[in-house]
Amino acid sequence: MHDTAPYEAETEGVVVRVRPAYLAGQSDPDEGRWVWAYQVEIENRGDQVVQLMARRWIITDATGHVETVRGPGVVGEQPVIAPGDSYSYASGCPLPTPSGTMEGAFMMTDATGRAFEAAIPAFSLDVPGGRVLN
């Protein structure tokens, strides 16, 4: 999953990097199922501790169907990230089409209790050799 440059966004010193990868072995195009994994790295370049409280993903398939997924934390955790540190996790996403996009936000709080949203950059989910969504 690390052979291409990551998609990246920075909000208030929180950098979110995403690297998607198509999982051919878990996909079944004959059954209308394409699966991707994605690695997310959250780096704290700010000067205060931050905590990831919740997530919001907006998933769009090639037909334009949009699904919004919300929930507490990520992979069962609400990580605390100190200045200069980072947190990484991996997850996945099935789609009913061979391409799509994902984007969203992490709901964060800083050491003072102030809440803000750290942008998750829009990234493309495409079968290798397939078309790229604009």
BELRATA-V547753 format. One record per helix or strand. SS is the DSSP state (~ for helix, > for strand). FROM is the first residue (numbers start at 0). LEN is the number of residues. If there is no record, write none. Layout:
# BELRATA-V547753
ss=SS from=FROM len=LEN
ss=SS from=FROM len=LEN
This chain:
# BELRATA-V547753
ss=> from=6 len=5
ss=> from=13 len=9
ss=~ from=23 len=3
ss=> from=27 len=1
ss=~ from=28 len=3
ss=> from=32 len=12
ss=> from=49 len=12
ss=> from=65 len=7
ss=> from=73 len=1
ss=> from=76 len=1
ss=> from=79 len=2
ss=> from=85 len=10
ss=> from=98 len=12
ss=> from=114 len=12
